[in-house]
């Protein structure tokens, strides 16, 4: 099989920055440029639009200064315009050596936006390319709105390409500017152009308005394009651009005759960094880089993974510097819990596992999921309760706290089958609850232990809000003992710890 190497041009710093509400600082642009070229190993990066701002000029200057030391200058690209050389002057100031010149790829844009004839437009393009050449700047040419051009004015597109084929160009860039193409159209249009101009280098630039960008990229590659324009996390105007991580995974898994230089093990790291810099969140279900995409939730899937990896596909998380996880919740079952226990180095017998599973299901009914970090706390809570004979049950309670009124609590507790109810006030809701309990036990001539310490914590490293552990230290007859309560609600976890104390005494 003959292998074909294609170029990956990342345009996160230019087209990706057109995401609504996103703007990179100078230092962020430089950091990402280094990461994209040195670690992710994309072939080229488009870093800015000429003439936009002083900040952009400063950023590009810093990037080109660094790139020069690495001999990367020919891999740094800037979007420029047909503007009688204003963009070229900007490029010279910035130290950039490759322009991506924006021209009109559809007759509709040419007629209604520029209000010029094809001949006038071509003459102006030639003048800009000549100016660039005089300054030692190489030229790639964008055919803006090319996809609509192929649909509605193919004669013009080929007229433009005939002209461009006479110019000193490195590449011609074919953008689906408005994200309107279907995969069938993408293949047909790219194939027609590649066959007609076999000596020219063509890049495909896809947008995701119909969620078809990855499919369109596949078809453009099959049709013979030699380069792709992608963005980290699919950032970009409107619905964004073709996402880098998904496209690289698709190429590696489904297009065996096509190769790229991209280091897929760095995709996740770069994705997280771009998200942090931009505040542009990654959907949890986004392929390759989303939080949930390597998490099994259903217990049957975890069970299948233990039996010859029945629910694995080729997208192994280790490829992208990630790990498979098994969610804990009401649908997870014993298999998921076993997987998490193995990671923690813990073992439980069948009876203990059954009790822990039931407790996680109860928590799952209240919250979406429990994390692996929560698991030792759940085990401790469940097993801590196992050896205690239940003689006292807190059947119900009502806690109230209103501005200007003292907190109060009404409590119903069953002690050896007999129900007692009391109401009390206190300095806080839990204090009022304890005062009501003391009144109940006073009628039984039993003194409750003294509360000497009260601590609340969530499991370290947990990203879940499902659990809160309350640890209460009690003193009775000069001896101390500790009880723990676990719940998604802080006050409820304290009441559970108190119920354990009542049964211990």
LINMO-V275932 format. One record per residue. N is the residue number from 0. RES is the residue in one letter. PSI is psi in degrees with one decimal (NA if undefined). NEAR is the number of other ideal C-beta (glycine too) atoms within 8 Angstrom. D_CENTER is the distance of its C-alpha to the mean C-alpha in Angstrom with 1 decimal. Layout:
# LINMO-V275932
n:N res:RES psi:PSI near:NEAR d_center:D_CENTER
n:N res:RES psi:PSI near:NEAR d_center:D_CENTER
This chain:
# LINMO-V275932
n:0 res:X psi:128.8 near:4 d_center:35.6
n:1 res:X psi:126.1 near:4 d_center:35.2
n:2 res:X psi:142.2 near:7 d_center:31.9
n:3 res:X psi:123.7 near:7 d_center:30.6
n:4 res:X psi:128.9 near:8 d_center:28.5
n:5 res:X psi:156.7 near:12 d_center:26.3
n:6 res:X psi:139.8 near:10 d_center:24.8
n:7 res:X psi:118.7 near:15 d_center:21.1
n:8 res:X psi:119.0 near:15 d_center:21.0
n:9 res:X psi:126.2 near:16 d_center:17.7
n:10 res:X psi:28.1 near:15 d_center:18.1
n:11 res:X psi:-40.3 near:15 d_center:15.0
n:12 res:X psi:-12.6 near:14 d_center:17.6
n:13 res:X psi:-72.3 near:13 d_center:19.9
n:14 res:X psi:-36.4 near:13 d_center:18.7
n:15 res:X psi:-31.0 near:17 d_center:15.1
n:16 res:X psi:-10.3 near:11 d_center:16.8
n:17 res:X psi:1.9 near:8 d_center:18.4
n:18 res:X psi:133.8 near:12 d_center:15.4
n:19 res:X psi:126.5 near:4 d_center:17.1
n:20 res:X psi:3.8 near:6 d_center:17.1
n:21 res:X psi:134.0 near:12 d_center:15.7
n:22 res:X psi:123.7 near:5 d_center:18.1
n:23 res:X psi:141.7 near:12 d_center:17.9
n:24 res:X psi:169.4 near:7 d_center:20.7
n:25 res:X psi:-47.9 near:10 d_center:23.2
n:26 res:X psi:-34.9 near:6 d_center:22.1
n:27 res:X psi:-41.5 near:9 d_center:18.3
n:28 res:X psi:-43.9 near:15 d_center:19.5
n:29 res:X psi:-44.7 near:12 d_center:21.7
n:30 res:X psi:-44.4 near:10 d_center:19.2
n:31 res:X psi:-36.6 near:15 d_center:16.7
n:32 res:X psi:-45.6 near:15 d_center:19.7
n:33 res:X psi:-45.3 near:10 d_center:20.9
n:34 res:X psi:-43.1 near:12 d_center:17.6
n:35 res:X psi:-40.9 near:13 d_center:17.3
n:36 res:X psi:-42.7 near:14 d_center:21.0
n:37 res:X psi:-41.4 near:8 d_center:21.8
n:38 res:X psi:-49.5 near:11 d_center:19.0
n:39 res:X psi:-26.4 near:13 d_center:17.0
n:40 res:X psi:39.8 near:10 d_center:20.5
n:41 res:X psi:159.3 near:13 d_center:19.9
n:42 res:X psi:-36.1 near:10 d_center:23.5
n:43 res:X psi:157.0 near:12 d_center:23.3
n:44 res:X psi:137.8 near:15 d_center:21.4
n:45 res:X psi:118.0 near:15 d_center:22.2
n:46 res:X psi:-14.4 near:13 d_center:22.1
n:47 res:X psi:168.2 near:14 d_center:23.8
n:48 res:X psi:134.3 near:8 d_center:26.2
n:49 res:X psi:150.2 near:14 d_center:29.8
n:50 res:X psi:5.1 near:8 d_center:31.7
n:51 res:X psi:-52.8 near:6 d_center:28.8
n:52 res:X psi:167.6 near:5 d_center:29.5
n:53 res:X psi:-36.3 near:5 d_center:30.9
n:54 res:X psi:-41.3 near:8 d_center:27.5
n:55 res:X psi:-41.9 near:10 d_center:26.4
n:56 res:X psi:-44.7 near:11 d_center:29.7
n:57 res:X psi:-43.5 near:9 d_center:29.2
n:58 res:X psi:-46.0 near:14 d_center:25.7
n:59 res:X psi:-38.0 near:15 d_center:27.1
n:60 res:X psi:-44.9 near:11 d_center:30.2
n:61 res:X psi:-40.3 near:11 d_center:28.2
n:62 res:X psi:-44.9 near:13 d_center:26.1
n:63 res:X psi:-34.0 near:14 d_center:29.3
n:64 res:X psi:-45.9 near:9 d_center:31.3
n:65 res:X psi:-44.9 near:12 d_center:28.8
n:66 res:X psi:-34.0 near:14 d_center:28.6
n:67 res:X psi:-39.1 near:10 d_center:32.4
n:68 res:X psi:-23.3 near:6 d_center:32.7
n:69 res:X psi:0.7 near:8 d_center:30.5
n:70 res:X psi:42.4 near:6 d_center:32.2
n:71 res:X psi:4.9 near:10 d_center:29.0
n:72 res:X psi:-34.6 near:12 d_center:30.6
n:73 res:X psi:0.0 near:7 d_center:30.8
n:74 res:X psi:0.3 near:11 d_center:27.0
n:75 res:X psi:121.0 near:17 d_center:26.3
n:76 res:X psi:148.5 near:14 d_center:26.6
n:77 res:X psi:135.6 near:19 d_center:27.2
n:78 res:X psi:127.9 near:13 d_center:27.5
n:79 res:X psi:174.6 near:14 d_center:31.1
n:80 res:X psi:158.3 near:10 d_center:33.5
n:81 res:X psi:90.5 near:10 d_center:37.0
n:82 res:X psi:38.6 near:9 d_center:38.6
n:83 res:X psi:30.1 near:7 d_center:41.8
n:84 res:X psi:-0.8 near:9 d_center:40.2
n:85 res:X psi:-43.6 near:10 d_center:38.5
n:86 res:X psi:-37.0 near:15 d_center:35.1
n:87 res:X psi:-42.2 near:14 d_center:37.0
n:88 res:X psi:-41.0 near:8 d_center:38.5
n:89 res:X psi:-42.3 near:13 d_center:35.0
n:90 res:X psi:-42.7 near:16 d_center:33.8
n:91 res:X psi:-44.9 near:9 d_center:36.9
n:92 res:X psi:-37.8 near:8 d_center:36.2
n:93 res:X psi:-15.2 near:13 d_center:32.6
n:94 res:X psi:15.5 near:11 d_center:33.9
n:95 res:X psi:150.2 near:13 d_center:31.7
n:96 res:X psi:-0.2 near:11 d_center:33.3
n:97 res:X psi:120.7 near:16 d_center:31.4
n:98 res:X psi:142.5 near:17 d_center:31.3
n:99 res:X psi:94.6 near:13 d_center:29.4
n:100 res:X psi:124.2 near:16 d_center:32.1
n:101 res:X psi:114.4 near:9 d_center:31.2
n:102 res:X psi:170.7 near:12 d_center:34.0
n:103 res:X psi:117.6 near:12 d_center:34.6
n:104 res:X psi:3.7 near:16 d_center:33.8
n:105 res:X psi:147.1 near:15 d_center:35.3
n:106 res:X psi:-31.5 near:10 d_center:38.7
n:107 res:X psi:-48.3 near:11 d_center:37.4
n:108 res:X psi:-42.8 near:14 d_center:35.5
n:109 res:X psi:-45.4 near:13 d_center:38.4
n:110 res:X psi:-44.3 near:8 d_center:41.0
n:111 res:X psi:-25.9 near:6 d_center:39.4
n:112 res:X psi:-49.8 near:7 d_center:37.3
n:113 res:X psi:-24.2 near:8 d_center:39.4
n:114 res:X psi:46.6 near:5 d_center:42.6
n:115 res:X psi:162.0 near:8 d_center:43.9
n:116 res:X psi:159.7 near:5 d_center:45.4
n:117 res:X psi:-43.2 near:11 d_center:43.8
n:118 res:X psi:-44.0 near:6 d_center:46.5
n:119 res:X psi:-43.7 near:8 d_center:45.8
n:120 res:X psi:-44.9 near:14 d_center:42.1
n:121 res:X psi:-38.7 near:10 d_center:42.8
n:122 res:X psi:-43.3 near:8 d_center:45.3
n:123 res:X psi:-38.6 near:11 d_center:42.9
n:124 res:X psi:-46.9 near:15 d_center:40.2
n:125 res:X psi:-38.4 near:10 d_center:42.8
n:126 res:X psi:-41.5 near:10 d_center:43.8
n:127 res:X psi:-41.4 near:17 d_center:40.3
n:128 res:X psi:-39.1 near:13 d_center:39.9
n:129 res:X psi:-44.2 near:8 d_center:43.3
n:130 res:X psi:-43.5 near:10 d_center:42.5
n:131 res:X psi:-44.8 near:14 d_center:39.3
n:132 res:X psi:-40.4 near:10 d_center:41.4
n:133 res:X psi:-26.8 near:6 d_center:44.0
n:134 res:X psi:8.3 near:9 d_center:41.4
n:135 res:X psi:24.6 near:5 d_center:40.0
n:136 res:X psi:126.3 near:13 d_center:36.8
n:137 res:X psi:154.1 near:9 d_center:35.5
n:138 res:X psi:129.4 near:15 d_center:34.4
n:139 res:X psi:152.0 near:15 d_center:31.9
n:140 res:X psi:124.7 near:14 d_center:32.3
n:141 res:X psi:137.2 near:13 d_center:29.8
n:142 res:X psi:84.7 near:15 d_center:31.4
n:143 res:X psi:136.0 near:12 d_center:29.7
n:144 res:X psi:28.7 near:14 d_center:29.6
n:145 res:X psi:-39.0 near:14 d_center:30.8
n:146 res:X psi:-43.6 near:15 d_center:29.5
n:147 res:X psi:-33.2 near:15 d_center:31.8
n:148 res:X psi:-43.2 near:17 d_center:34.4
n:149 res:X psi:-32.4 near:10 d_center:34.5
n:150 res:X psi:-41.9 near:7 d_center:34.8
n:151 res:X psi:-17.2 near:9 d_center:37.4
n:152 res:X psi:57.0 near:10 d_center:39.1
n:153 res:X psi:-35.1 near:8 d_center:39.0
n:154 res:X psi:-42.4 near:6 d_center:42.4
n:155 res:X psi:-44.1 near:12 d_center:41.0
n:156 res:X psi:-46.0 near:14 d_center:37.9
n:157 res:X psi:-30.6 near:9 d_center:40.3
n:158 res:X psi:-43.9 near:9 d_center:42.7
n:159 res:X psi:-43.8 near:14 d_center:40.0
n:160 res:X psi:-37.7 near:13 d_center:39.0
n:161 res:X psi:-44.7 near:8 d_center:42.7
n:162 res:X psi:-47.1 near:11 d_center:43.0
n:163 res:X psi:-29.9 near:12 d_center:39.8
n:164 res:X psi:-13.0 near:9 d_center:41.1
n:165 res:X psi:-6.2 near:5 d_center:44.1
n:166 res:X psi:156.9 near:11 d_center:42.0
n:167 res:X psi:83.1 near:5 d_center:40.9
n:168 res:X psi:155.1 near:11 d_center:37.1
n:169 res:X psi:-44.5 near:7 d_center:34.5
n:170 res:X psi:153.9 near:12 d_center:32.1
n:171 res:X psi:129.9 near:13 d_center:31.8
n:172 res:X psi:122.7 near:14 d_center:28.4
n:173 res:X psi:96.5 near:17 d_center:28.1
n:174 res:X psi:136.9 near:15 d_center:25.5
n:175 res:X psi:73.4 near:16 d_center:24.8
n:176 res:X psi:-41.6 near:11 d_center:24.6
n:177 res:X psi:9.6 near:9 d_center:24.3
n:178 res:X psi:42.6 near:14 d_center:22.3
n:179 res:X psi:-9.0 near:9 d_center:25.4
n:180 res:X psi:148.5 near:12 d_center:26.1
n:181 res:X psi:161.2 near:8 d_center:26.2
n:182 res:X psi:-39.1 near:11 d_center:25.9
n:183 res:X psi:-45.8 near:7 d_center:29.7
n:184 res:X psi:-42.5 near:11 d_center:30.4
n:185 res:X psi:-49.2 near:16 d_center:28.0
n:186 res:X psi:-48.2 near:12 d_center:29.9
n:187 res:X psi:-45.0 near:9 d_center:33.3
n:188 res:X psi:-45.6 near:13 d_center:32.8
n:189 res:X psi:-43.5 near:16 d_center:31.4
n:190 res:X psi:-43.3 near:10 d_center:34.0
n:191 res:X psi:-40.3 near:8 d_center:36.8
n:192 res:X psi:-44.3 near:11 d_center:35.9
n:193 res:X psi:-39.9 near:12 d_center:35.4
n:194 res:X psi:-36.6 near:8 d_center:38.7
n:195 res:X psi:-29.7 near:8 d_center:40.6
n:196 res:X psi:68.9 near:10 d_center:39.4
n:197 res:X psi:-19.1 near:6 d_center:39.0
n:198 res:X psi:-7.2 near:4 d_center:39.4
n:199 res:X psi:150.8 near:11 d_center:36.6
n:200 res:X psi:124.9 near:8 d_center:33.0
n:201 res:X psi:132.8 near:16 d_center:30.5
n:202 res:X psi:147.5 near:16 d_center:26.7
n:203 res:X psi:135.4 near:16 d_center:24.7
n:204 res:X psi:101.3 near:13 d_center:22.2
n:205 res:X psi:144.4 near:19 d_center:20.4
n:206 res:X psi:162.5 near:17 d_center:18.8
n:207 res:X psi:28.2 near:15 d_center:17.0
n:208 res:X psi:-33.9 near:9 d_center:19.1
n:209 res:X psi:15.1 near:7 d_center:20.2
n:210 res:X psi:31.2 near:6 d_center:17.0
n:211 res:X psi:7.6 near:12 d_center:19.4
n:212 res:X psi:-41.3 near:16 d_center:18.1
n:213 res:X psi:-42.3 near:12 d_center:17.3
n:214 res:X psi:-40.7 near:8 d_center:20.6
n:215 res:X psi:-38.5 near:16 d_center:22.4
n:216 res:X psi:-44.4 near:15 d_center:21.3
n:217 res:X psi:-44.7 near:12 d_center:22.8
n:218 res:X psi:-35.8 near:13 d_center:26.0
n:219 res:X psi:-38.3 near:15 d_center:26.3
n:220 res:X psi:-44.1 near:14 d_center:26.2
n:221 res:X psi:-32.3 near:8 d_center:28.7
n:222 res:X psi:-10.1 near:13 d_center:30.9
n:223 res:X psi:8.9 near:10 d_center:31.1
n:224 res:X psi:153.2 near:14 d_center:28.9
n:225 res:X psi:-3.0 near:9 d_center:28.5
n:226 res:X psi:158.2 near:15 d_center:25.3
n:227 res:X psi:146.8 near:17 d_center:21.9
n:228 res:X psi:124.4 near:17 d_center:20.0
n:229 res:X psi:163.8 near:14 d_center:16.2
n:230 res:X psi:150.2 near:17 d_center:13.3
n:231 res:X psi:132.5 near:14 d_center:10.1
n:232 res:X psi:14.1 near:16 d_center:7.2
n:233 res:X psi:24.3 near:14 d_center:10.4
n:234 res:X psi:155.2 near:16 d_center:11.4
n:235 res:X psi:174.2 near:15 d_center:15.0
n:236 res:X psi:148.6 near:8 d_center:17.8
n:237 res:X psi:-117.5 near:7 d_center:17.9
n:238 res:X psi:2.6 near:8 d_center:15.5
n:239 res:X psi:-177.3 near:15 d_center:14.4
n:240 res:X psi:174.6 near:17 d_center:15.3
n:241 res:X psi:128.6 near:17 d_center:15.0
n:242 res:X psi:131.7 near:17 d_center:11.7
n:243 res:X psi:-51.4 near:17 d_center:12.6
n:244 res:X psi:-46.7 near:16 d_center:10.9
n:245 res:X psi:-42.4 near:12 d_center:12.3
n:246 res:X psi:-42.7 near:13 d_center:15.5
n:247 res:X psi:-41.6 near:13 d_center:16.2
n:248 res:X psi:-42.0 near:13 d_center:15.8
n:249 res:X psi:-45.1 near:12 d_center:18.1
n:250 res:X psi:-47.9 near:11 d_center:20.6
n:251 res:X psi:-31.1 near:8 d_center:20.8
n:252 res:X psi:-26.6 near:7 d_center:21.4
n:253 res:X psi:-11.0 near:6 d_center:23.3
n:254 res:X psi:72.9 near:10 d_center:25.1
n:255 res:X psi:-18.8 near:5 d_center:27.1
n:256 res:X psi:-1.9 near:7 d_center:29.4
n:257 res:X psi:134.2 near:11 d_center:26.7
n:258 res:X psi:150.6 near:7 d_center:25.4
n:259 res:X psi:168.5 near:11 d_center:23.0
n:260 res:X psi:-4.3 near:9 d_center:22.9
n:261 res:X psi:134.5 near:11 d_center:19.1
n:262 res:X psi:98.6 near:9 d_center:18.3
n:263 res:X psi:-21.5 near:11 d_center:15.6
n:264 res:X psi:-14.0 near:7 d_center:15.4
n:265 res:X psi:-2.5 near:12 d_center:13.9
n:266 res:X psi:-43.7 near:17 d_center:11.1
n:267 res:X psi:-44.1 near:12 d_center:8.4
n:268 res:X psi:-46.3 near:9 d_center:10.3
n:269 res:X psi:-39.3 near:14 d_center:10.4
n:270 res:X psi:-45.4 near:14 d_center:6.8
n:271 res:X psi:-39.6 near:10 d_center:6.5
n:272 res:X psi:-44.0 near:11 d_center:9.9
n:273 res:X psi:-40.5 near:15 d_center:9.5
n:274 res:X psi:-42.4 near:12 d_center:7.0
n:275 res:X psi:-41.7 near:7 d_center:9.8
n:276 res:X psi:-35.7 near:10 d_center:12.5
n:277 res:X psi:-20.2 near:10 d_center:11.9
n:278 res:X psi:9.7 near:8 d_center:10.7
n:279 res:X psi:100.6 near:11 d_center:8.6
n:280 res:X psi:149.9 near:5 d_center:5.9
n:281 res:X psi:119.1 near:12 d_center:2.7
n:282 res:X psi:139.9 near:6 d_center:5.3
n:283 res:X psi:-27.6 near:7 d_center:6.1
n:284 res:X psi:15.8 near:7 d_center:8.1
n:285 res:X psi:126.7 near:12 d_center:6.5
n:286 res:X psi:144.0 near:11 d_center:8.9
n:287 res:X psi:-49.7 near:13 d_center:8.7
n:288 res:X psi:-7.9 near:13 d_center:5.2
n:289 res:X psi:153.5 near:11 d_center:4.3
n:290 res:X psi:-33.1 near:6 d_center:6.1
n:291 res:X psi:-4.1 near:7 d_center:9.2
n:292 res:X psi:-16.3 near:11 d_center:9.9
n:293 res:X psi:29.7 near:9 d_center:12.2
n:294 res:X psi:121.1 near:10 d_center:13.7
n:295 res:X psi:129.9 near:12 d_center:17.2
n:296 res:X psi:-42.4 near:10 d_center:18.4
n:297 res:X psi:133.8 near:9 d_center:21.8
n:298 res:X psi:-34.7 near:11 d_center:24.6
n:299 res:X psi:-30.5 near:8 d_center:26.1
n:300 res:X psi:-42.3 near:10 d_center:23.1
n:301 res:X psi:-40.3 near:16 d_center:23.4
n:302 res:X psi:-43.1 near:10 d_center:27.1
n:303 res:X psi:-35.5 near:10 d_center:26.8
n:304 res:X psi:-30.9 near:14 d_center:24.6
n:305 res:X psi:-17.9 near:8 d_center:27.5
n:306 res:X psi:76.9 near:6 d_center:29.9
n:307 res:X psi:31.8 near:3 d_center:29.3
n:308 res:X psi:50.0 near:6 d_center:25.5
n:309 res:X psi:-23.3 near:7 d_center:26.2
n:310 res:X psi:22.1 near:7 d_center:22.6
n:311 res:X psi:147.8 near:6 d_center:21.1
n:312 res:X psi:-170.3 near:3 d_center:20.4
n:313 res:X psi:-14.4 near:4 d_center:20.1
n:314 res:X psi:70.0 near:11 d_center:16.4
n:315 res:X psi:131.6 near:7 d_center:17.1
n:316 res:X psi:-29.8 near:9 d_center:14.2
n:317 res:X psi:-26.7 near:7 d_center:16.6
n:318 res:X psi:-31.2 near:8 d_center:16.5
n:319 res:X psi:20.4 near:12 d_center:13.0
n:320 res:X psi:30.2 near:8 d_center:13.9
n:321 res:X psi:176.9 near:8 d_center:12.6
n:322 res:X psi:149.1 near:6 d_center:14.8
n:323 res:X psi:140.8 near:10 d_center:15.6
n:324 res:X psi:158.3 near:8 d_center:15.8
n:325 res:X psi:112.4 near:12 d_center:18.2
n:326 res:X psi:149.4 near:10 d_center:17.6
n:327 res:X psi:119.9 near:15 d_center:20.7
n:328 res:X psi:-166.5 near:14 d_center:21.9
n:329 res:X psi:-17.3 near:7 d_center:24.7
n:330 res:X psi:0.5 near:8 d_center:23.9
n:331 res:X psi:-43.9 near:17 d_center:23.2
n:332 res:X psi:178.8 near:12 d_center:26.9
n:333 res:X psi:-33.0 near:9 d_center:28.6
n:334 res:X psi:-43.5 near:14 d_center:26.9
n:335 res:X psi:-41.7 near:15 d_center:23.5
n:336 res:X psi:-41.3 near:15 d_center:25.4
n:337 res:X psi:-41.7 near:11 d_center:27.3
n:338 res:X psi:-42.8 near:12 d_center:24.2
n:339 res:X psi:-36.1 near:12 d_center:23.0
n:340 res:X psi:-39.7 near:11 d_center:26.6
n:341 res:X psi:-42.2 near:7 d_center:26.9
n:342 res:X psi:-34.2 near:7 d_center:24.0
n:343 res:X psi:-7.9 near:9 d_center:25.7
n:344 res:X psi:27.5 near:4 d_center:29.1
n:345 res:X psi:149.3 near:8 d_center:30.6
n:346 res:X psi:144.0 near:4 d_center:33.0
n:347 res:X psi:149.2 near:9 d_center:34.5
n:348 res:X psi:172.4 near:6 d_center:37.4
n:349 res:X psi:-39.9 near:6 d_center:37.2
n:350 res:X psi:-42.8 near:6 d_center:38.6
n:351 res:X psi:-42.0 near:12 d_center:36.2
n:352 res:X psi:-39.2 near:12 d_center:33.2
n:353 res:X psi:-42.9 near:9 d_center:34.4
n:354 res:X psi:-41.0 near:11 d_center:34.6
n:355 res:X psi:-41.1 near:14 d_center:31.2
n:356 res:X psi:-44.8 near:11 d_center:29.7
n:357 res:X psi:-39.0 near:8 d_center:31.7
n:358 res:X psi:-40.0 near:11 d_center:30.4
n:359 res:X psi:-37.2 near:15 d_center:26.7
n:360 res:X psi:-41.4 near:10 d_center:27.5
n:361 res:X psi:-44.6 near:8 d_center:29.2
n:362 res:X psi:-37.2 near:14 d_center:26.1
n:363 res:X psi:-28.2 near:15 d_center:23.9
n:364 res:X psi:-23.8 near:6 d_center:26.2
n:365 res:X psi:-38.3 near:7 d_center:25.4
n:366 res:X psi:165.1 near:11 d_center:21.7
n:367 res:X psi:-50.5 near:5 d_center:18.8
n:368 res:X psi:160.8 near:12 d_center:18.6
n:369 res:X psi:146.8 near:14 d_center:20.0
n:370 res:X psi:167.4 near:12 d_center:18.4
n:371 res:X psi:-36.5 near:9 d_center:20.1
n:372 res:X psi:-23.9 near:11 d_center:21.2
n:373 res:X psi:-21.9 near:14 d_center:23.0
n:374 res:X psi:-46.2 near:16 d_center:25.1
n:375 res:X psi:-32.5 near:10 d_center:27.9
n:376 res:X psi:-39.5 near:11 d_center:28.5
n:377 res:X psi:-44.3 near:15 d_center:28.9
n:378 res:X psi:-46.5 near:12 d_center:31.2
n:379 res:X psi:-44.2 near:10 d_center:33.2
n:380 res:X psi:-46.0 near:13 d_center:33.6
n:381 res:X psi:-47.2 near:12 d_center:34.7
n:382 res:X psi:-29.5 near:9 d_center:37.0
n:383 res:X psi:-32.0 near:10 d_center:38.4
n:384 res:X psi:-15.5 near:8 d_center:39.6
n:385 res:X psi:-41.8 near:8 d_center:41.1
n:386 res:X psi:3.1 near:3 d_center:44.4
n:387 res:X psi:126.2 near:9 d_center:45.2
n:388 res:X psi:129.0 near:4 d_center:47.7
n:389 res:X psi:105.9 near:6 d_center:46.7
n:390 res:X psi:-24.5 near:7 d_center:49.7
n:391 res:X psi:127.3 near:11 d_center:47.9
n:392 res:X psi:124.2 near:7 d_center:45.3
n:393 res:X psi:104.5 near:12 d_center:43.8
n:394 res:X psi:-42.7 near:7 d_center:44.0
n:395 res:X psi:163.2 near:6 d_center:42.7
n:396 res:X psi:153.3 near:10 d_center:42.3
n:397 res:X psi:119.1 near:6 d_center:41.8
n:398 res:X psi:135.2 near:11 d_center:40.4
n:399 res:X psi:145.2 near:9 d_center:40.9
n:400 res:X psi:108.8 near:7 d_center:40.1
n:401 res:X psi:147.2 near:5 d_center:41.3
n:402 res:X psi:130.3 near:3 d_center:42.0
n:403 res:X psi:-5.7 near:3 d_center:45.6
n:404 res:X psi:147.6 near:8 d_center:46.3
n:405 res:X psi:135.8 near:7 d_center:46.3
n:406 res:X psi:144.2 near:14 d_center:43.6
n:407 res:X psi:161.8 near:12 d_center:45.2
n:408 res:X psi:139.7 near:17 d_center:44.6
n:409 res:X psi:130.2 near:10 d_center:46.3
n:410 res:X psi:137.7 near:15 d_center:46.2
n:411 res:X psi:119.0 near:11 d_center:47.5
n:412 res:X psi:135.5 near:14 d_center:47.9
n:413 res:X psi:121.0 near:11 d_center:49.7
n:414 res:X psi:113.8 near:11 d_center:51.7
n:415 res:X psi:45.3 near:6 d_center:53.5
n:416 res:X psi:-7.5 near:4 d_center:53.5
n:417 res:X psi:133.2 near:6 d_center:54.7
n:418 res:X psi:133.2 near:7 d_center:52.6
n:419 res:X psi:140.7 near:10 d_center:52.8
n:420 res:X psi:137.5 near:8 d_center:51.4
n:421 res:X psi:159.6 near:10 d_center:51.4
n:422 res:X psi:141.5 near:8 d_center:50.1
n:423 res:X psi:165.4 near:13 d_center:49.6
n:424 res:X psi:164.4 near:8 d_center:48.2
n:425 res:X psi:-176.9 near:15 d_center:46.6
n:426 res:X psi:-18.2 near:6 d_center:44.8
n:427 res:X psi:176.9 near:8 d_center:41.4
n:428 res:X psi:-43.0 near:12 d_center:40.2
n:429 res:X psi:-36.5 near:10 d_center:40.3
n:430 res:X psi:-41.8 near:10 d_center:43.6
n:431 res:X psi:-40.0 near:17 d_center:45.1
n:432 res:X psi:-46.5 near:16 d_center:43.9
n:433 res:X psi:-37.5 near:12 d_center:45.6
n:434 res:X psi:-38.7 near:12 d_center:48.8
n:435 res:X psi:-41.8 near:14 d_center:49.0
n:436 res:X psi:-43.1 near:14 d_center:48.7
n:437 res:X psi:-38.6 near:10 d_center:51.4
n:438 res:X psi:-41.5 near:10 d_center:53.7
n:439 res:X psi:-50.4 near:13 d_center:53.3
n:440 res:X psi:-22.9 near:10 d_center:54.1
n:441 res:X psi:-37.3 near:8 d_center:56.9
n:442 res:X psi:-24.2 near:7 d_center:58.7
n:443 res:X psi:3.5 near:7 d_center:58.4
n:444 res:X psi:41.0 near:4 d_center:59.8
n:445 res:X psi:128.3 near:7 d_center:56.7
n:446 res:X psi:129.8 near:4 d_center:55.1
n:447 res:X psi:150.3 near:11 d_center:51.3
n:448 res:X psi:157.7 near:10 d_center:50.0
n:449 res:X psi:133.4 near:7 d_center:49.0
n:450 res:X psi:117.8 near:9 d_center:45.4
n:451 res:X psi:-19.8 near:7 d_center:45.0
n:452 res:X psi:143.8 near:7 d_center:41.3
n:453 res:X psi:115.2 near:9 d_center:38.2
n:454 res:X psi:139.7 near:7 d_center:34.7
n:455 res:X psi:137.1 near:10 d_center:31.3
n:456 res:X psi:157.5 near:7 d_center:28.1
n:457 res:X psi:154.3 near:8 d_center:24.7
n:458 res:X psi:128.8 near:13 d_center:23.7
n:459 res:X psi:136.1 near:5 d_center:22.6
n:460 res:X psi:-6.6 near:5 d_center:19.0
n:461 res:X psi:137.0 near:10 d_center:18.3
n:462 res:X psi:7.0 near:5 d_center:15.2
n:463 res:X psi:149.0 near:12 d_center:17.1
n:464 res:X psi:18.5 near:6 d_center:19.7
n:465 res:X psi:-29.2 near:12 d_center:21.7
n:466 res:X psi:146.2 near:16 d_center:24.3
n:467 res:X psi:129.1 near:12 d_center:26.8
n:468 res:X psi:129.1 near:14 d_center:29.7
n:469 res:X psi:126.4 near:15 d_center:33.0
n:470 res:X psi:117.8 near:13 d_center:35.6
n:471 res:X psi:130.4 near:16 d_center:39.2
n:472 res:X psi:129.7 near:11 d_center:42.2
n:473 res:X psi:151.0 near:13 d_center:45.5
n:474 res:X psi:127.8 near:9 d_center:49.1
n:475 res:X psi:122.0 near:9 d_center:52.1
n:476 res:X psi:41.0 near:3 d_center:55.5
n:477 res:X psi:-0.8 near:4 d_center:54.3
n:478 res:X psi:143.6 near:6 d_center:51.6
n:479 res:X psi:145.7 near:7 d_center:47.8
n:480 res:X psi:160.1 near:10 d_center:45.3
n:481 res:X psi:139.8 near:8 d_center:41.6
n:482 res:X psi:151.6 near:13 d_center:39.8
n:483 res:X psi:146.1 near:13 d_center:36.1
n:484 res:X psi:144.8 near:17 d_center:34.3
n:485 res:X psi:127.2 near:13 d_center:30.8
n:486 res:X psi:169.5 near:10 d_center:29.1
n:487 res:X psi:-14.5 near:10 d_center:26.3
n:488 res:X psi:130.4 near:7 d_center:28.8
n:489 res:X psi:-47.1 near:9 d_center:30.4
n:490 res:X psi:-39.6 near:9 d_center:33.9
n:491 res:X psi:-39.5 near:10 d_center:33.9
n:492 res:X psi:-35.9 near:15 d_center:33.0
n:493 res:X psi:-39.4 near:14 d_center:36.0
n:494 res:X psi:-37.4 near:13 d_center:38.2
n:495 res:X psi:-40.0 near:12 d_center:37.3
n:496 res:X psi:-36.9 near:14 d_center:38.2
n:497 res:X psi:-39.9 near:15 d_center:41.4
n:498 res:X psi:-38.7 near:12 d_center:42.3
n:499 res:X psi:-40.9 near:14 d_center:42.1
n:500 res:X psi:-42.7 near:14 d_center:44.5
n:501 res:X psi:-35.4 near:14 d_center:46.9
n:502 res:X psi:-28.9 near:11 d_center:47.2
n:503 res:X psi:-39.7 near:8 d_center:47.7
n:504 res:X psi:NA near:8 d_center:50.6
